[in-house]
């Protein structure tokens, strides 16, 4: 079982794929800095604004994710 500090750590998408159909905190963190921090849902290899039928996919791929 993960403790609270491990649940809040950022995980690089290159290291581990996120669980599907779960709202997660995401961000882009690269040479240009940190940006686009927001909650998104990973489903069918795309990132969505929600996990329901009204969700829209975003036109970028976050570099990191974590549990909210």
C-alpha positions in Angstrom: 0.0 0.0 0.0 1.3 3.5 -0.9 1.6 6.1 1.8 0.2 9.6 1.3 3.6 11.1 0.1 4.0 8.4 -2.5 0.4 8.9 -3.8 1.2 12.6 -4.4 4.5 12.1 -6.2 4.7 13.0 -9.9 5.3 10.1 -12.2 6.8 10.6 -15.6 4.6 9.2 -18.4 7.8 7.7 -20.0 8.3 5.6 -16.8 4.8 4.4 -16.2 1.4 4.6 -17.9 -1.4 5.9 -15.7 -4.5 3.9 -14.8 -7.4 4.2 -17.3 -10.7 6.0 -16.5 -9.4 7.7 -13.4 -9.2 11.5 -12.9 -5.6 12.4 -12.3 -3.5 15.5 -11.9 -1.3 16.1 -14.9 1.3 18.5 -16.1 3.8 19.2 -18.8 7.3 19.6 -17.3 10.1 20.0 -19.8 12.8 22.4 -20.9 10.2 25.2 -21.3 9.1 24.9 -17.7 6.0 23.6 -15.9 2.6 24.3 -17.5 -0.9 22.9 -18.2 -1.4 21.6 -14.7 -4.9 20.2 -14.6 -7.1 17.2 -13.9 -7.4 14.8 -16.9 -8.6 11.3 -17.5 -6.5 8.8 -19.5 -8.6 6.5 -21.8 -7.9 4.8 -25.1 -4.4 6.3 -25.3 -5.8 9.8 -25.1 -6.2 12.4 -22.4 -9.7 13.7 -21.7 -11.2 16.5 -19.7 -13.4 14.0 -17.8 -14.2 10.4 -17.6 -17.8 10.6 -18.8 -19.6 10.8 -22.1 -19.4 14.7 -22.2 -15.6 14.7 -22.0 -13.4 16.1 -24.8 -9.8 15.0 -25.5 -7.0 17.5 -25.2 -4.6 18.2 -28.1 -1.4 17.5 -26.1 0.1 14.7 -24.0 1.2 15.5 -20.4 4.7 14.5 -19.4 3.7 13.7 -15.8 0.7 12.5 -13.8 -0.2 11.8 -10.1 -3.1 10.9 -8.0 -5.1 14.1 -7.0 
